[in-house]
Amino acid sequence: MKKEFTSIEIDRIIEMAWEDRTPFEAITFQFHISEQEVIEIMRNEMKLSSFKMWRQRVQGRSTKHAKLRANGIDRFKCTQQKQISGNKMAKR
């Protein structure tokens, strides 16, 4: 069964996937979707050239995969990032 997302949720998934330091595991934790499902969303929602550029950039990138991260880098949080609890986003 494929989960349906609101446009706000899709925008947030794309935003998280586009960020270099947000691992796929963080997206999985928040939205309960696999890395492959994230890739499918990116493919369906982005222009082909943008998708190809993103895939080339994140493929094998250690910061996008928690298992490949160096020790001591557990989580990155931008100072401008809003507090997120579970799947609920703070008002913007």
Contacts in CASP RR format, 6 or more apart in sequence:
PFRMAT RR
TARGET T0000
AUTHOR 0000-0000-0000
METHOD contacts of the structure
MODEL  1
MKKEFTSIEIDRIIEMAWEDRTPFEAITFQFHISEQEVIEIMRNEMKLSS
FKMWRQRVQGRSTKHAKLRANGIDRFKCTQQKQISGNKMAKR
3 31 0 8 1.000
3 32 0 8 1.000
3 33 0 8 1.000
5 13 0 8 1.000
5 31 0 8 1.000
5 41 0 8 1.000
8 89 0 8 1.000
9 31 0 8 1.000
10 41 0 8 1.000
10 45 0 8 1.000
12 89 0 8 1.000
13 27 0 8 1.000
13 31 0 8 1.000
13 33 0 8 1.000
13 38 0 8 1.000
13 41 0 8 1.000
14 41 0 8 1.000
14 42 0 8 1.000
14 45 0 8 1.000
14 46 0 8 1.000
16 22 0 8 1.000
16 26 0 8 1.000
16 27 0 8 1.000
16 30 0 8 1.000
17 24 0 8 1.000
17 27 0 8 1.000
17 38 0 8 1.000
17 41 0 8 1.000
17 42 0 8 1.000
17 54 0 8 1.000
17 58 0 8 1.000
18 54 0 8 1.000
20 57 0 8 1.000
20 58 0 8 1.000
20 61 0 8 1.000
20 63 0 8 1.000
20 64 0 8 1.000
21 63 0 8 1.000
21 76 0 8 1.000
22 64 0 8 1.000
22 76 0 8 1.000
23 63 0 8 1.000
23 64 0 8 1.000
23 65 0 8 1.000
23 66 0 8 1.000
23 69 0 8 1.000
24 35 0 8 1.000
24 38 0 8 1.000
24 64 0 8 1.000
24 65 0 8 1.000
24 66 0 8 1.000
25 65 0 8 1.000
25 66 0 8 1.000
26 75 0 8 1.000
27 33 0 8 1.000
27 35 0 8 1.000
27 38 0 8 1.000
28 34 0 8 1.000
28 35 0 8 1.000
30 84 0 8 1.000
30 86 0 8 1.000
30 87 0 8 1.000
31 87 0 8 1.000
33 41 0 8 1.000
39 55 0 8 1.000
42 51 0 8 1.000
42 54 0 8 1.000
42 55 0 8 1.000
43 51 0 8 1.000
46 54 0 8 1.000
58 64 0 8 1.000
60 68 0 8 1.000
61 68 0 8 1.000
62 68 0 8 1.000
62 69 0 8 1.000
62 70 0 8 1.000
63 69 0 8 1.000
63 73 0 8 1.000
63 76 0 8 1.000
82 89 0 8 1.000
82 90 0 8 1.000
82 92 0 8 1.000
83 90 0 8 1.000
84 90 0 8 1.000
END
